[in-house]
Amino acid sequence: MSVWLVLLYALLTSANINNVPYTTRIYSNLAEIIQPLEKLPLEFTDDDWNYIRSDSITLFGENINITLQTITEQKKTLNGTVVYVRSPISSDKTIKLIKGILIDEVNHLVKIQDKSIDSQQSLYFTVPDNQIFYFEQPVKATHYVNFTYTSTDSKVFVSYLQSNLNWRTQYQLNLNNNESNLIAMANIRNDGKSSVFIDQAELVCGDINLQMHHLQYDRSYRKSRSGGESYHQPQSSAMQMVFTDVANKVSIEQGKELAGLYVFPIDQPFIINAKTNYLLPMFRPQVSVERYGSISKIFSTMSTNGKVQRSYRLKSDRYLSHGNCIIREYDRVVGETLLPNLAANDKYEFSIGEDADIIYKENVTLISSITFNETESKVKHSLDKNISPGVFMTRTRYTYTICLQIINFKNRLINIEYEQRGFHSYQNIKLIILDKHKFIQDGSSIKSNMTLQANITENYSYTIELIR
């Protein structure tokens, strides 16, 4: 670490009062900046202000009482300055300029003062912005935030949300034989136009409802107020990615649970350049991964066929934050999935594509269909005022036999997990097992686990009763 960085780090950490350090809390779509209040008013450039949620700017400290807050936009006006405008008779080869005075920079109104134009009266006309030539560079607006407050403590902190900093978790799942290796990286992004120094940081993840919609409202309000001022999202430049190395010694500590969220502290200072992704290693949890082929289908009275899905069941010994995961088997990329926020020792099941070597065919045969009357209970009809208790309802009981054939073209054993679902249009479902294989009823689903040997065709069947 350079000498200036050490001095800056010592200066900033010396401001830690009441366990509230100068810190940056980074979320999936924005960041909260917390820093000691040095002087008022707070001053932001227009570029910085475009990323700040104005209604989030506040002060906090011991027994602080804010009595007034003001937000002011100031911009040096160019009204009254001498400009040149392009003459309408100009061509691309010959540009003719006319001297004038800028009267209204918002509406681009110019007063002509060119001696070559013979006129007894003043001439005014509106010029497109790109046809005006200035003698000085137009200055962007500066935004000032001021507070009137009282506090019993001399140490006061300012906090606000800004959208140029965000982060996400990205994973690499490497599977080789019976070994499973999950690598987690924190991808921190600076979308701003300037570098950001971060003394301390917290990466916060979980189901967090934080939006920057107030920022969009502010922009729309400012545009309508000015009459012609436009705002554009900054264009992304070529993405720069920085992978930290051991020499930098920037590391992420183990996550800690806080109010249903998880916080990953970073205690070392670092700098993220503009338009840069900063990648830090997070952790390498102990994971177990089961591979299997899955058949999960909606019940249909029509015959169906298809291929099994290449599926996985993952379990980790620690919390995993939401993030995209690239999956490799034997050093080859075989797919990707989006991992959810997953608790330690919980299981997550996912599929990444079809397996062409394992196919299934399912035939459904109607065995019987019986119509009968059923007396509705008083309890059920107490919610329906239009139906009298004890009324007879006409029901139909259907009995189907499902014949399932699975063909394994692989030269190795494979595990299959079968699920038949989608019986919601029926009042009741009942499984009748007529096969040596184990099928079970799990709520409104029929399930079974099978093991198929290499290069084999297996046939299964079961019967169900459905009442509609």
Residue pairs with C-beta under 8 A, 6 or more apart in sequence:
1 9
5 269
8 197
8 199
8 269
9 199
9 269
12 22
12 199
12 269
13 21
13 22
13 199
13 200
15 21
15 22
15 36
15 155
16 22
17 36
17 153
17 155
18 61
18 62
18 153
18 155
20 34
20 60
20 157
21 34
21 199
21 200
22 34
22 35
22 36
22 199
22 200
23 34
23 199
23 200
23 201
23 202
24 31
24 32
24 33
24 34
24 165
24 198
24 199
24 200
24 201
24 202
25 31
25 32
25 34
25 201
25 202
25 204
26 165
26 166
26 167
26 188
26 201
26 202
26 203
26 204
27 166
27 167
27 204
27 205
27 208
27 210
28 166
28 167
28 168
28 205
28 208
28 322
29 163
29 166
29 210
29 211
29 212
30 53
30 161
30 162
30 163
30 165
30 166
30 210
30 212
31 161
31 162
31 163
31 164
31 165
31 166
32 56
32 159
32 160
32 161
33 159
33 160
33 161
33 162
34 157
34 158
34 159
35 157
35 158
36 155
36 156
36 157
36 158
37 59
37 156
37 157
37 158
40 146
40 147
41 70
41 72
41 144
41 145
41 146
42 57
42 144
42 145
42 146
42 158
43 142
43 143
43 144
44 52
44 142
44 143
44 144
44 145
45 140
45 142
45 143
46 140
46 141
46 142
46 143
47 140
47 192
47 193
47 194
48 162
48 192
48 194
49 141
49 143
50 215
50 219
50 231
50 234
51 162
51 163
51 164
51 191
51 192
51 215
52 160
52 161
52 162
52 163
52 215
53 160
53 161
53 162
53 163
53 212
53 214
53 215
54 71
54 145
54 214
54 215
54 218
55 214
56 159
56 160
56 161
56 214
57 69
57 71
57 145
57 158
57 159
57 160
58 66
58 69
58 158
58 159
58 160
59 66
59 147
59 149
59 156
59 157
59 158
59 159
60 156
60 157
60 159
61 151
61 153
61 155
61 156
61 157
62 151
62 152
62 153
62 155
63 151
63 152
63 153
64 149
64 150
64 151
64 153
64 156
65 149
65 150
65 151
66 147
66 148
66 149
67 148
67 149
67 150
68 147
68 148
69 145
69 146
69 147
69 148
70 144
70 145
70 146
71 143
71 144
71 145
72 143
72 144
72 145
72 146
73 141
73 142
73 143
73 144
73 222
74 141
74 142
74 143
74 144
75 139
75 140
75 141
75 142
76 139
77 105
78 102
78 105
78 134
78 136
78 138
79 102
79 103
79 104
79 105
80 101
80 102
80 103
81 101
81 102
81 134
81 135
81 136
82 99
82 100
82 101
82 102
82 113
82 135
83 99
83 100
83 101
83 102
83 110
83 132
83 133
83 134
83 135
84 97
84 98
84 99
84 100
84 132
84 133
85 97
85 98
85 100
85 110
85 127
85 131
85 132
85 133
86 95
86 96
86 97
86 98
86 127
86 131
86 133
87 95
87 96
87 97
87 98
89 96
90 96
97 133
98 112
98 114
98 116
98 117
99 112
99 113
99 114
100 110
100 111
100 112
100 113
100 114
101 110
101 111
101 113
102 109
102 110
102 132
103 109
103 110
103 111
103 124
105 138
106 226
106 227
106 228
106 229
107 126
107 227
107 228
108 126
108 127
108 128
108 129
108 132
108 228
109 124
109 125
109 126
110 124
110 125
110 126
110 127
110 132
111 122
111 123
111 124
112 119
112 122
112 123
112 124
112 125
117 123
149 156
161 210
161 212
163 191
163 212
163 215
164 190
164 191
164 192
164 196
165 188
165 189
165 190
165 191
165 192
165 196
165 272
166 188
166 189
166 191
167 186
167 187
167 188
167 189
167 203
168 186
168 187
168 189
168 322
168 323
168 324
169 184
169 185
169 186
169 187
169 205
169 282
169 320
169 321
169 322
169 323
169 339
170 184
170 185
170 187
170 323
170 324
170 325
170 326
171 182
171 183
171 184
171 185
171 320
171 323
171 324
171 325
171 326
171 339
172 182
172 183
172 185
172 325
172 326
172 328
173 180
173 181
173 182
173 183
173 287
173 289
173 314
173 325
173 326
173 327
173 328
174 180
174 181
174 182
174 183
174 328
174 331
175 181
175 289
175 291
175 327
175 328
175 329
175 330
176 329
176 330
176 331
180 287
180 288
180 289
181 284
181 287
182 284
182 285
182 287
182 314
182 316
182 320
182 325
183 281
183 284
184 281
184 282
184 283
184 284
184 285
184 320
184 321
184 323
185 279
185 280
185 281
185 282
186 203
186 252
186 264
186 279
186 280
186 281
186 282
187 277
187 278
187 279
188 203
188 272
188 277
188 278
188 279
188 280
189 276
189 277
189 278
190 196
190 272
190 273
190 274
190 275
190 276
190 278
191 234
191 236
191 275
192 234
192 274
192 275
193 234
193 274
193 275
194 274
195 271
195 272
195 273
195 274
196 271
196 272
197 269
197 271
198 266
198 269
198 270
198 271
198 272
199 269
200 265
200 266
200 267
200 269
201 265
201 266
202 263
202 264
202 265
202 266
203 252
203 263
203 264
203 266
204 261
204 262
204 263
204 264
205 261
205 262
205 264
205 321
205 322
205 341
206 260
206 261
206 262
206 321
206 341
207 260
207 261
207 341
208 261
219 231
222 229
222 231
223 229
223 230
223 231
236 275
237 275
238 275
239 275
239 276
239 277
240 273
240 275
240 276
240 277
241 276
241 277
241 279
242 272
242 273
242 276
242 277
242 278
242 279
243 279
244 250
244 270
244 278
244 279
244 280
244 281
248 268
248 270
249 268
250 266
250 268
250 270
250 280
251 266
251 268
251 280
251 281
252 264
252 265
252 266
252 280
252 281
252 282
252 283
253 264
253 265
253 266
253 267
254 264
254 283
254 318
255 262
255 263
255 264
255 283
255 318
255 319
255 321
256 262
256 263
256 264
256 265
257 319
262 319
262 321
262 341
264 282
264 321
266 280
270 278
272 278
283 318
285 316
285 317
285 318
285 320
286 316
286 317
286 318
287 314
287 315
287 316
287 317
288 314
288 315
289 312
289 313
289 314
289 315
290 312
290 313
290 415
291 310
291 311
291 312
291 415
292 311
292 312
292 313
292 414
292 415
292 416
292 417
293 308
293 309
293 310
293 311
293 355
293 358
293 414
293 415
293 416
293 417
294 308
294 309
294 311
294 351
294 416
294 417
294 418
294 419
295 306
295 308
295 309
295 360
295 406
295 416
295 417
295 418
295 419
296 309
296 418
296 419
296 421
297 304
297 306
297 362
297 419
297 420
297 421
297 422
298 421
298 422
299 420
299 421
299 422
299 423
300 364
300 422
301 364
301 366
301 400
302 364
303 361
303 362
303 363
303 364
304 361
304 362
305 359
305 360
305 361
305 362
306 354
306 359
306 360
307 354
307 355
307 356
307 358
307 359
307 360
308 354
308 355
308 358
308 359
308 360
308 406
308 416
309 351
309 352
309 353
309 354
309 355
310 334
310 335
310 351
310 352
310 353
310 354
310 355
311 349
311 350
311 351
311 352
311 417
312 327
312 349
312 350
312 351
312 352
313 347
313 348
313 349
314 339
314 342
314 347
314 348
314 349
314 350
315 345
315 346
315 347
315 348
316 342
316 344
316 345
317 344
317 345
318 344
319 341
319 342
319 343
319 344
320 339
320 341
320 342
321 341
322 338
322 339
322 340
322 341
323 338
323 339
324 336
324 337
324 338
324 339
325 336
325 337
325 338
325 339
326 333
326 336
327 333
327 334
327 335
327 336
327 337
327 352
328 334
334 352
334 353
335 352
335 353
336 352
337 350
337 352
339 348
340 348
342 348
357 408
357 409
357 410
358 406
358 407
358 408
358 409
358 410
358 414
358 416
358 452
359 406
359 407
359 409
360 404
360 405
360 406
360 407
361 404
361 405
362 402
362 403
362 404
362 405
363 402
363 403
364 400
364 401
364 402
364 403
365 400
365 401
365 403
366 398
366 399
366 400
367 399
367 400
367 401
367 463
368 397
368 398
368 399
369 396
369 397
369 398
369 399
370 396
370 397
371 394
371 395
371 396
371 397
372 394
372 395
372 396
372 397
373 392
373 393
373 394
373 395
374 392
374 393
374 394
374 395
375 390
375 391
375 392
375 393
376 387
376 389
376 390
376 391
376 392
376 393
377 389
378 389
378 390
381 387
381 388
381 389
381 391
382 389
395 427
395 467
395 468
396 467
396 468
397 465
397 466
397 467
398 465
398 466
398 467
398 468
399 432
399 463
399 464
399 465
399 466
400 463
400 464
400 466
401 434
401 461
401 462
401 463
402 420
402 461
402 462
402 463
402 464
403 459
403 460
403 461
404 418
404 459
404 460
404 461
405 457
405 458
405 459
405 460
406 416
406 450
406 452
406 457
406 458
406 460
407 456
407 457
407 458
408 414
408 452
408 453
408 454
408 455
408 456
408 457
408 458
409 455
410 454
410 455
411 454
411 455
412 454
413 451
413 452
413 453
413 454
414 451
414 452
415 449
415 450
415 451
415 452
416 449
416 450
416 451
416 452
417 447
417 448
417 449
417 450
418 447
418 448
418 449
418 450
419 445
419 446
419 447
420 445
420 446
420 447
421 444
421 445
421 446
423 429
423 444
423 445
423 466
424 444
425 468
426 466
426 467
426 468
427 467
427 468
428 465
428 466
428 467
429 441
429 444
429 464
429 465
429 466
429 467
430 441
430 464
430 465
430 466
431 439
431 440
431 441
431 446
431 462
431 463
431 464
432 462
432 463
432 464
432 465
433 439
433 462
433 463
434 461
434 462
434 463
435 460
435 461
435 462
437 448
437 450
437 460
438 448
438 449
439 446
439 447
439 448
439 460
439 462
440 446
440 447
440 448
441 447
446 462
446 464
448 460
450 458
450 460
452 458
